[in-house]
Amino acid sequence: MKTKLYLLSNLIFWIAFGQNLFSQNIPQLSDQEFRNIIVQHKEFVSIPNLPSNKDLMLENINWVAQKYKELDFKTELLPSSTLPILFVEKEYDPSLKTILFYFHIDGQPVNADAWSQDDPFLPVLKENREGDSWQKIDWANIQGDIDMDWRIFARAAADDKAPILMFLSAIRLLKENGQAPKFNIKVIFDPEEEYSSTALLSTLETYKSRYTSDFFVVMDGPAHNSNRPTVTFGCRGIVTCSITTYGAKLPQHSGHYGNYAPNPVFALSNILSKMKDEEGNVLIDGYYDGIEINRETQHLLESVPYDRDNLNKSLGISESEKVGNTYQESLQYPTLNIRQIGTSWKGEGLKTVIPEYARADIDIRLVPETKGKDQIEKIKKHIESEGYYVIDREPTDQERQNHTKIVKFVSSKSMDAFRTDPDSNFGQKIRASLKTAFDRDPVAIRLMGGTVPIVPLINELNVPTVIIPMVNMDNNQHSPNENIRIGNIHQGINICLTLLDSSF
């Protein structure tokens, strides 16, 4: 049976979902207030937010700034290398702690032809019929009984405009009920998160003192697929490298030179095959050094809902690799991923040639115990131990004659991981507040698999940091038909209200 929010039925709704917000000093979201928020969300999402269009990005920024001005926040546009950073703040009481919040205003590019609607930036309200068939319904339905399983389809409907509206709505609700947050607030709105946060990171040296706070909360990303309130305490970092092996100076005819000119693909495959065993464990010396899964950590990892069979079925695999015993445990180790392999032949179709070179592009997801430069050095030493002459450029003719085994090894600058102790004072208070409000423990994720581009900011500020994702996991983030489940908007507002009512 579909979950509906009927007029004058908030009490029934929250009891049905096992929530306990009435036991706290938190104002309740009325049906009409919720309708107004959905209308605001529609208005906000209707403004395209691709950084390539500066005028529209400024329209998005000004839309948010105006909403905060109405709540008596100080707003400022901080100059950056590209688009300005919207920075808002309000001191409620100088004796209180200060929390810095982070959102991003930009969205991913769109391929309009791949969307099931005419305009990806024009929000469409849909309901699910017959399994996975999403059908458009009239926006007038919002004025009646609201089905929590309805969804709003549009670019940035979930990532990240929904959390922006959730947090803004919670602050407004407190103000309208004569209440105030129990801490001072600073908020950063990033205009280029989907494009490596270039603008924001360019301001770090100049405005670091403005960004200082006691705690940092990143409000981005999807919640656990159970849709329970979720707190993530870190994310992995990333560094990349490439390995290139060489044959003859130019591609050679496989008939004329087969069995004579070395094929670099076999040299490359030999190197790669010695980096991992058949169960996915990295064989490079010291690759997992420093990582320990103690009893407390193991308990936390096992507390995250996990169905191995369903996950494997959804991935289309019979067995996972054996780096960790569970999905969450696997995220606690650095990866070694070959993301692309290519040769000197770049044209269409096949040719009977022996390639001039073969190249593997690799990405390494980092954990706090492993630094990018150290992992890169371990990989390089591993290749050298296989008898290869390793350089960071194209080999010279003389080097080709002097060395049978040559590798060009090039790496990127690394972005290291971060992690806040889930059992720290900050972590415990957030988890306890959400447990009290929702009558069950939130899903606590020690380390998420991906990397957020603002990790340099997080590491520079050096304060306890958590990620609180609130949108539905199946929101098609970055893909066609991005969407937000209306029930997640409602729950997200109450998550924000819970945080604002928490003392740190």
PETAMO-V740625 format. One record per backbone hydrogen bond with DSSP energy under -0.5 kcal/mol. NH is the residue of the N-H (numbers start at 1). CO is the residue of the C=O. E is the energy in kcal/mol with one decimal. If there is no record, write none. Layout:
BEGIN
nh-><NH	NH>
co-><CO	CO>
e-><E	E>
END
This chain:
BEGIN
nh-><4	5	6	9	13	14	15	16	17	18	19	20	23	24	26	26	30	34	35	36	37	38	39	40	41	42	43	44	45	46	47	48	51	53	54	57	58	59	60	61	62	63	64	65	66	67	68	69	70	71	72	73	74	75	76	78	78	79	82	85	86	86	87	87	88	89	90	92	96	99	100	101	102	103	105	106	107	112	114	115	122	123	124	126	127	129	132	133	134	135	135	137	141	142	143	144	146	147	148	148	149	150	151	152	153	153	154	154	155	157	160	161	163	164	165	166	167	168	169	170	171	172	173	174	175	176	177	177	178	179	182	184	185	186	187	188	189	190	190	195	196	197	198	198	201	202	203	203	204	207	208	210	211	212	214	215	216	217	218	219	219	220	223	227	230	231	232	233	235	236	236	237	238	239	241	242	243	244	245	246	247	247	252	254	257	258	260	261	264	264	266	267	268	269	270	271	272	273	274	274	275	276	277	280	283	284	287	289	291	292	294	298	299	300	301	302	303	303	304	308	311	312	313	314	315	316	317	322	330	331	331	332	333	335	337	338	339	339	340	342	344	346	353	354	355	358	359	360	361	362	363	364	365	366	366	370	375	376	377	378	379	380	381	382	383	384	385	386	386	387	388	389	390	391	400	401	402	403	406	407	408	409	409	410	410	412	415	416	418	420	424	428	429	430	431	432	433	434	435	436	437	438	439	443	444	445	445	446	448	455	456	457	458	459	460	461	462	463	464	466	467	468	469	470	471	475	475	479	482	483	484	486	487	488	489	490	491	492	493	494	495	496	497	498	499	500	501	502>
co-><2	146	4	6	9	10	11	12	13	15	14	437	20	21	21	24	28	30	31	32	33	34	35	36	37	38	39	40	41	42	44	46	49	50	52	53	54	55	56	57	58	59	60	61	62	63	64	65	66	68	69	68	89	73	87	76	85	77	83	78	84	189	76	85	187	74	185	90	93	184	215	186	217	188	190	190	49	110	111	112	119	121	153	151	135	133	130	129	132	127	133	125	138	139	140	141	5	145	3	146	3	147	126	484	124	151	152	482	120	154	158	156	158	160	161	162	163	164	165	166	167	168	169	170	171	172	173	174	175	174	500	97	90	99	88	101	86	103	188	192	193	192	192	195	197	198	199	200	201	203	204	207	207	208	98	98	464	100	466	102	217	218	471	224	469	443	467	445	418	448	450	366	415	364	362	410	360	408	358	406	248	356	354	352	253	254	257	257	262	355	263	263	264	265	266	267	268	269	270	271	272	272	281	277	275	275	284	286	288	290	292	294	295	296	297	298	299	300	301	306	307	308	309	310	311	312	312	279	326	327	328	329	330	365	363	336	337	361	361	359	357	344	351	252	353	245	342	243	340	241	337	239	363	237	364	367	371	372	373	374	375	376	377	378	379	380	381	382	383	384	383	405	388	407	396	397	398	399	404	389	244	391	407	242	408	240	238	414	235	233	421	424	425	426	427	428	429	430	431	432	433	434	435	229	442	231	443	444	234	452	453	454	454	455	456	457	458	458	214	216	232	218	467	221	221	472	473	476	479	475	152	150	148	485	485	486	487	488	489	490	491	492	493	494	495	496	497	499>
e-><-0.5	-3.3	-0.8	-1.7	-2.3	-2.6	-2.1	-2.4	-1.5	-1.6	-2.9	-3.4	-1.8	-1.5	-0.5	-1.8	-0.7	-2.3	-2.2	-2.3	-1.9	-2.2	-2.1	-2.2	-2.7	-2.3	-2.1	-2.7	-2.9	-1.3	-1.6	-0.8	-0.5	-2.6	-0.8	-2.0	-2.4	-1.6	-2.1	-2.6	-2.8	-1.9	-2.0	-2.6	-2.5	-1.5	-1.8	-2.2	-1.8	-0.8	-1.9	-2.3	-2.6	-0.5	-1.8	-0.7	-3.2	-0.5	-0.5	-2.8	-0.6	-1.2	-2.9	-0.6	-2.2	-2.1	-2.6	-0.8	-2.2	-2.6	-2.7	-3.0	-1.9	-2.2	-2.7	-0.9	-2.2	-0.6	-2.2	-1.4	-2.1	-0.7	-1.9	-2.7	-2.2	-3.5	-1.0	-1.1	-0.8	-2.9	-0.6	-2.9	-1.9	-1.8	-1.6	-1.7	-1.6	-0.6	-2.2	-0.6	-0.5	-1.9	-2.4	-2.3	-3.0	-0.6	-0.5	-1.9	-2.8	-1.8	-0.8	-1.3	-0.7	-1.4	-2.1	-2.4	-2.4	-2.1	-2.5	-1.9	-2.1	-2.3	-2.5	-2.1	-2.3	-2.7	-1.0	-0.8	-1.8	-3.0	-2.1	-3.1	-2.3	-2.1	-2.9	-2.8	-2.2	-2.8	-0.6	-1.5	-1.1	-2.7	-0.5	-0.8	-2.6	-1.5	-0.5	-1.6	-0.9	-3.2	-1.0	-0.7	-1.6	-0.7	-2.5	-1.3	-2.3	-3.0	-2.8	-2.4	-0.6	-0.9	-2.9	-2.8	-0.6	-2.8	-3.3	-3.0	-1.6	-1.4	-1.2	-1.8	-2.6	-1.6	-2.2	-2.3	-2.4	-2.0	-2.6	-0.7	-0.5	-3.0	-2.0	-2.2	-2.7	-0.7	-2.1	-2.5	-0.7	-0.5	-1.0	-1.0	-2.4	-2.7	-2.0	-1.9	-2.5	-2.4	-0.8	-0.8	-1.8	-0.6	-2.2	-1.8	-2.9	-0.6	-1.9	-1.5	-1.6	-0.5	-0.8	-2.8	-2.1	-2.0	-2.6	-2.2	-0.9	-0.6	-1.0	-0.5	-2.5	-2.8	-2.3	-2.4	-1.8	-1.2	-2.4	-3.4	-1.9	-1.0	-0.6	-1.5	-1.1	-1.7	-2.5	-0.5	-0.9	-2.1	-1.3	-2.6	-1.3	-0.7	-2.0	-3.5	-0.6	-1.8	-3.2	-2.5	-2.9	-3.2	-2.5	-3.0	-0.5	-1.7	-0.5	-2.3	-2.2	-2.4	-1.8	-2.0	-2.0	-2.4	-2.4	-2.0	-2.1	-2.3	-2.2	-0.7	-1.0	-2.0	-1.2	-2.9	-0.7	-2.5	-2.2	-1.6	-1.9	-2.0	-0.6	-2.5	-2.3	-3.3	-0.6	-1.6	-0.5	-2.6	-2.9	-0.5	-1.8	-3.4	-2.2	-2.9	-2.0	-2.1	-2.2	-2.6	-2.4	-2.1	-2.1	-2.4	-2.1	-2.4	-1.2	-2.7	-0.6	-2.8	-0.7	-0.6	-2.3	-1.5	-0.5	-0.7	-2.3	-3.0	-1.9	-2.6	-1.9	-0.5	-0.5	-2.0	-3.4	-2.8	-0.6	-0.8	-1.1	-0.8	-0.8	-2.1	-0.6	-2.3	-1.8	-2.6	-2.3	-1.1	-1.2	-2.0	-2.5	-2.7	-2.0	-1.5	-2.1	-2.5	-2.5	-2.1	-2.2	-2.7	-1.3	-1.9>
END
